Amino acid sequence: MTGLKIASLAVTFCSLTAFGAAAQTLPEAPGKALVEGVCAGCHATNMISQSSGYSREHWNELIGTMIDLSPSPGTRDEIINYLTASFPPNTKRAAKPVPGPLQLQFKEWQVPTLGQRSRDPVEAPDGSIWWVGQFGNLMGRLDPKTGEMKEFQLPAKALPHSINIDAQGTPWYTGNGNGTIGKLDPATGKVTEYKMPDPAARDPHTAEFDRNGILWFTAQNSGFVGRLDPKSGDIKLAKVKTPGAKPYGIKIDAEGNPWFSCNGSNCLVKIDPATMDLTEVKLPIPATTSRRLDIAEDGMIWYVNSSQGKLGRYNPKSGAIKEWDSPSGPASHPYAIAVVDGIVWYNESGVRPDMLVRFDPKSETFQSWPINSGNVQAGIVRHMRATRDGDLLIHQSSTNRIILVPVRSATPTR
């Protein structure tokens, strides 16, 4: 297979450069045009230039999780030669690990379809783990006991952003690319789509079921939040009041009220489930943006202050807000977050390697671990959720990995 054909295949398969940040100019050297043709067919070149760099061995491994270049070893070698020479290991975005009392063992699975950007794993009632591959336009199911995986193709241009499982075990996805919410029948592979009633709500993003089975969701760039009744298929939308707020992560509190974080403004917002009225809570630093939040058993709302490199806590009863500096500093960009048995877990996505951080609210102490992905450290975790047994599900979308972190069985550091 020629380099031209491989580049064409990459563009045909992905055609999603818009999902990456703005492209950056790569340094001039032999192989540059080939890297731009093959690699930039799926992601922006800043994902290369802003990486921590790799050895030749590790560049080869990383590329192998994205595209199969074995039919054209000459093309593969030219790409690897360029990347190895232009982007060797560096420390320009180095993390600041925090030692502590616990050791963690990460269990990982690489999903079948290369380059799909697997993400947002979630556990079903039967113990299976489901994920979505946004670039691959698919949903997948993993049996963690056997390692067996099966993938299901979704309607064209759905570009699933996240996945949830209802009480009956049915997987649902947010159709970030075609303005839909969809559900899959795993027995038949049939997909049922629910189109947004307002085409302006074009990008359903993150969703969460409440205790009544209603699916609440955000639409980040459209500036909407919504609710879908699976019984009737009825969808109701509400426009977020603050311009450019970018509603992002969403969770449901113990009283059944959805809360979402704002990735474009310094706010957390509560939704009245009956009226869909929105009540905004302003966070203290005006430049704050927050990717995600989670709600602890005691009702405290924990959020990541992504733009400021902080972890935050909001008390909805008293209105008190407190923030802590994340270990790797202001540019650490905390992203995903989950509260498990009173312990706060999140990741630092702005550093290399992507760090998994543990915060104990009682002692106000941190500990962190680099998140490996095979033999390389390539992020990032964009969502994390607890299993029913209290372990943690994360992922590494760059290397198409689903990862289980057995936090319950963490052992003391020797």
N, C-alpha and C positions, 0 to 999 in steps of 0.2 A: 504493500500500500504506500503510495507516495505521500510526502508531507502535505501537498496540496489537498489530497483527498482526506487526510486526517483532519486538517484544519476545517475543511468543509463539513466533515462529520461533527466536529465539535460545535461549530456554529449552528448546524441543524438541530443537534440534540439539545443545546442549551438556549441560545438566543436570548440570554437573560442578563446581559452586561449591566442593565439598569439596576439590578439588585445589588451590585457592588457599589462602592463609593466611586467618586470620579477617577477616571483613568489618569495615570501619571506616566511621564516619559521615562522609558527604560534607557539605561546607558548603552552607548554604541559599542557593539562588539559582534563578532560572527555568531549568528544564531538569533539575533534580536528579532528579525522579521518573522522567523518561525515561531518563536515564543509568543509574539503578538498575535499571530494567526491561530495558534492552537490554544494557548492558555486563556487569552482574552476573549475567546469565543464563549467562555462560560463565566468568567469573573473579571472584574476590573484589575488592571495591572498594579494598582496600589496594594493589592493583597500579596503581591510578590515583593514590592519595594519596601513595604512596612513590616515584613516578616522578620523573624530573628535570624534568618539565614540558616543554611544547612550545609553539612558536608556532602560530598558527592553521593555517598551511600544513602544518606537520608533524603536528599532531593529525589533520588531514584525511587525510594520507598513512598514518599509523599505523592509523587506524580502517579505512581501505580495505583493509588486509591481513587484517582480522579478519571483517568483515561487509560485504556489498554493500548500501549504503543509497541507491544511485542511483535506485531506483524511488520513493523518498520524500525528495526534496531538502529539504522543510520539516523533517522529522524529523532528517535529517542536520545541517542548519544549526543546529537548536536544541541538539543534542548538542555540536557543535563550539563553539558560542557559550559554552555552559556550561563546557566543559573549558578553553577558551582563557582565560576570565575567572578561573576558580577555580584553574587549575593552569598558570600561566605558567612559563617556564624558571627553574630555581632551581639552587643549588649546595649544597643541604643534604647531599647524599651524593656530593660531588664526588670523583672519582678523583685520584690523584697519579701522572701519567704519568712514566715514566723514559726519558729520551732514551738513544740508544745508536748503535752503528755500522751498524745494518741498516735498510733500508726493506722493507716488505711490501706486496704488492698482494693484496687480497681479491677472489675471484671468487664471486659469489652468484647463486642462483636462487630465485625465489619459487615455491612449490609451488601446484598448481591450486586445491585446496579451501581456502577461507578459514576462518580460525578453528580450524584443526585442531591447532595447536601441534606443528608438525613438529619432530622431534628425532632425535638419536643416529645421524647418517648413518654408513654403513659401506660400504667398497668390496668388490664381488664379484670373483671371479677373472677375469671378462670385462671388468673395468674400469667396469662400471655402478656407480652409487651408490644404495643403498637407504636408506630412512628409515621411521619410523613417525609417524603423526599421531595422538597419543593422544586428543585431544578429538574428532577426526573418525573414530576407530575404523577406521583404515586403515593399509595399508602402501603405499609408493610406490617407484618405480624411475626413476632419472634417467640418461640418456645424456649424460655431460658433454661429449662432442664435438659433439653436435647440439642439446643442450638439451631434447630430447624427454623427456616425463615421462608415466608411466602410474600410476594409483592402483588399488588392490585393496581392496575392502571386506572387513572381518573380521566374525566372528560377533558378534552383539549383546552389548554390555557387555564385550567383551574389553578395551577401553581399553589398547592396547599401550603398554608403558613403554619397551621397548628392543628392539633388533634385532641379530641375528648371522647370518652367512653360513657354512654348513658347507663342507667341502672340495669338495663337488659343485656348489656355487653355489646351494644352496637357502636361501631366507631363513626364519629362525625369529624368533618374537617372544615376549615375556613378556606374558601376559594378566593385567595388573595388576588388572583389574576383575572377572574371573570365575574366578580361581584356576586358570589353565591355562598351558601352554606350547603354542604352535602353530607349524605350518610351512605354507608356501604353495607350491603348484605354479604358477609364473608362466605356464605354457603354458595351463592350464585355469582358473586362479583358484580351484581347490579348496583348502580349508583343512582340515588334519588337526589336531585338538585332543587334547592329553594332559592329563587332569584330575589335579589334585593328589590323592594317595591319602588325605591327611588334610585335611579341609575347613578346619582351623585355619590351614593354609598358604594363606591366601586371596589373597595379593598378590605373585606373582612379579614381580621387580623388574629386576635386571640379570643378564646371563648371559655365559658365555664358553666356547667349545669348547676342550677339551684336545687334545693331539696324537693321541689314540686316538679322537677323534670324540665323546667324552662331553661333554654340555652341563651345565656347572655353573652354578648360579644362586642368587641371594639372594631372600628374601621379607622386606622391610624391617620393616613394622609387625607382621607375624606372628612375627618372631624365628626364622625357619628359614633353613637353607641346604639345597640339594638337588642331585641329579644325575639326569640323564635319559639313558638309553641309547637313541639313535634307532633302533637295530636291533630292539630288543625292545619299546620303549615303556615299559620299566620305570623307575619313579621311586623314588628313595630319599631320605628326608629326615632331617635332624638338627636338633635344637633347640639354639639358641645358649644357652650356659650363663648368661651375664651378663644379668640382667633389663634390658629396655629398651635392649639394645645396638644394635638397628636395623641389621642387616647390609645393606650398601649396595653399593659398587663391588666388583668381583671380577676377579682376573686369575690367570693360571697361570704359575708359575715354570719355569725350564729343566728341573727334575727332574720336572715334572708335578704339582706340589702347588698346589692353588688357595689363594689368599689373599684375604681380604676386609677391607674397612674398616668401622668402626662409626660410624654417624651418630647414635648415642645414648649413646656411652660412649668412654672414652679407650683404644681397643684396635684392634690389627690381629690377625687370626686366621688361622692356617694350618689347612687341612683335610688330613687323611691320606686320600688318594684310595682306599685299600684298605678302611679301617675307618670312615672318616668321623669319626674322633676329631678334636676341635678343640683346638688349642694357642693360647692367647691371649698376646699380647705387649702389656703395658701401656705406654702412652705417658706421658711424664714429667709433663705438666700434667693434673691430674685433670679439669679442665673441658673438655678436648679432645673434640671430635667431628670425625669425618673422613668427608666424602662419598665420595671416590674415591682410588684408588692406581694406580700402574703399576710395572712391574718392568723395570729397565734390563738391558742385555746383560751387565753385570758382576755381576748378581744383586742389586744394591741395590734396595730397595723404597722408592719415593718416594710420599709421600702429602700430601694437603692437610689442614692443620689448620684446618678451616673455622671453628670457633667462636672461635679465637684469632687468625686472620689471619696464619697462618704456612705455610711450606712445610717439609716434614719428610723426613728420610731415615733408614731403618732398615737396618742391616747384619745380615742373618740369620746370618752366620758369627760375628761378634764380639759381637753384641747391642748395638753402639753406635748411639745415636740422636742426631741433630743437627737443629736447626730454625733457619730463617731468617725474619725478619720480612718479610711481603709488602709491596711498596712503598706500597700505599694504606692500610696500618695495620690495627689490631686488628679493625675492623668490615668489612674487605674481603671476607670470606667466600669464600676460594678454593673452587672447586667441581670442575670437570672437570680432568683431568690426563693427559698423555701424554709419554712419553720417546721422542725421535726422534734417532737417531745421537748419543746421549750428552747431548743437550740436553733440559732439562725445560721443557715448555710447560704452562701452566694458565691459568685465568681468575679474575678477581676479580669475583664476582657481586653483592657487597653494595654496590657503588658504581655511580655513573652517570657516564659510560657504563661498561658491562661492558668490562673490560680484558683483552686477551690478553697474558700475561706470558711472557717467555723468561728462563730461568735457566741460566747456564753454570756447571756444577759445578767446572770447573777454575779459573776466575778468581773464582768466587762473586759474579758480577755479574748484575744484572737489566736488562732493557729491556722496555718495555710499549707497547701500541698500543690505542687505542679501537676497538671493534668496531662498525662502522657496519652498518646494515641498511636498504638503500635510502638515503634521505637523513636518516634518523633513527637515534638510538642507543638502542635498546630491547632489553634482554636477555631471557633470559640463556642462556648456554651451559651445558648440563647434562651433556654427555658429549663427549669428543673422542677421535679415533683417527687413527692414521697410515694413509696409503695404502701400497700396496706399493712405490711409488717414493720414499717418505719425505717426502711432503707431509702436510698436516694437514687433517682434516675436522672442521668445527665446525657450529654452527647458531645461529639466533636464533629461539626458539620463539614469542616475542611477535609477530614479524612474518612467521612462516612461511617462513623463509629457510634454505636449505642453503648452506653456505659452504666453499669450498676455499681454504686458505692455502698457497701454493706456497713453503714454507720453504726448499726446496733452491735456488731461484733468487732468494732475497733479495739485494738489491743494497746496496752501501755507501751510507751516508747522505752526501749532499753537504754 
